[in-house]
């Protein structure tokens, strides 16, 4: 189970760090031009999109760095909770925009994040 948790956590961390960095670097208008799945940015200010990106980068780093460095590994499930709250917000945005098919991806991320929360809180917590 520990290996599965590390794999899922590592993939989520990469997705959030790179996705969040993209939101920090790419202008809102160019993000919206990526296609239907990125049009959610139309509902947010440029600063709001950048804030979401910053939170995603921090959350992604928080999924792995505390455990790898051994400094406050209790932060791993807390980072996953924070990212799960972002994904709940993403799902709400999809519902508001009536993008129900696209919401499936947001819910998949949410399930994976909840798996990390459960796994690192109950099944295989970092002790030490």
C-alpha positions in Angstrom: 0.0 0.0 0.0 2.9 2.3 0.8 4.2 2.0 -2.8 0.7 2.7 -4.3 0.4 5.8 -2.1 3.9 7.0 -3.2 3.0 6.5 -6.9 -0.3 8.2 -6.7 1.1 11.0 -4.6 4.0 11.5 -6.9 1.8 11.7 -10.0 -0.6 14.1 -8.3 2.3 16.3 -7.2 3.7 16.4 -10.7 0.3 17.3 -12.1 -0.4 20.0 -9.6 3.1 21.6 -9.7 3.2 21.7 -13.5 -0.5 22.7 -13.9 -0.2 25.4 -11.2 3.1 26.7 -12.7 1.3 27.0 -16.1 -1.4 29.1 -14.5 1.2 31.3 -12.9 3.2 31.8 -16.2 0.6 31.7 -19.0 -1.8 34.7 -19.3 -5.5 34.0 -18.6 -6.5 34.7 -22.2 -4.0 32.1 -23.6 -5.2 29.5 -21.0 -8.8 30.0 -22.2 -7.6 29.4 -25.8 -6.4 25.9 -24.9 -9.9 24.6 -25.5 -13.3 23.9 -23.8 -11.7 22.3 -20.7 -9.8 25.6 -20.0 -12.6 28.0 -20.5 -13.4 28.0 -16.7 -10.8 30.9 -16.5 -13.4 33.2 -18.0 -15.2 33.1 -14.6 -12.1 34.3 -12.7 -10.0 37.4 -12.7 -6.3 37.1 -13.8 -5.3 37.4 -10.2 -7.7 34.7 -9.2 -6.3 32.3 -11.8 -2.7 33.1 -10.6 -3.8 32.5 -6.9 -5.2 29.1 -7.9 -1.9 28.3 -9.7 0.1 29.3 -6.6 -2.0 27.2 -4.3 -1.7 24.2 -6.7 2.1 24.6 -6.8 2.3 24.8 -3.0 -0.1 21.9 -2.6 1.8 19.8 -5.1 5.1 20.5 -3.3 3.4 19.8 0.0 2.4 16.3 -1.2 6.0 15.1 -1.4 8.6 17.5 0.1 7.7 17.0 3.8 7.9 13.2 3.5 11.1 13.2 1.4 12.9 15.6 3.7 11.4 14.2 6.9 10.5 17.7 8.0 6.9 17.8 9.3 5.6 14.8 7.2 2.2 15.4 8.9 1.8 18.1 6.2 1.3 15.5 3.4 -2.3 14.6 4.2 -3.0 18.3 5.0 -1.7 19.3 1.6 -3.9 16.7 0.0 -6.9 18.1 1.9 -6.1 21.6 0.6 -5.9 20.3 -2.9 -9.1 18.4 -2.4 -10.8 21.6 -1.5 -9.6 23.2 -4.7 -11.0 20.3 -6.6 -14.4 20.7 -4.9 -14.3 24.3 -6.0 -13.4 23.2 -9.6 -16.4 20.8 -9.6 -18.7 23.6 -8.4 -17.4 25.8 -11.2 -18.1 23.0 -13.7 -21.6 22.6 -12.4 -22.2 26.4 -12.6 -20.9 26.4 -16.2 -22.9 23.2 -17.0 -19.7 21.3 -18.0 -20.8 18.0 -16.5 -18.6 15.8 -18.7 -15.5 17.8 -17.8 -16.3 17.5 -14.2 -15.5 13.8 -14.3 -11.8 14.7 -14.4 -12.1 17.0 -11.4 -13.9 14.3 -9.5 -11.2 11.7 -10.4 -8.5 14.0 -9.0 -10.7 14.4 -5.9 -10.9 10.7 -5.4 -7.2 10.3 -5.7 -6.5 13.1 -3.3 -8.9 11.5 -0.7 -7.1 8.2 -1.2 -3.8 10.0 -0.2 -5.5 11.7 2.8 -6.9 8.3 4.0 -3.7 6.4 3.2 -1.4 8.8 4.9 -3.7 9.5 7.9 -4.9 6.0 8.6 -3.3 3.2 6.6 0.4 4.2 6.2 1.0 7.4 8.2 4.5 8.7 8.4 5.8 8.1 11.9 9.1 9.2 13.3 
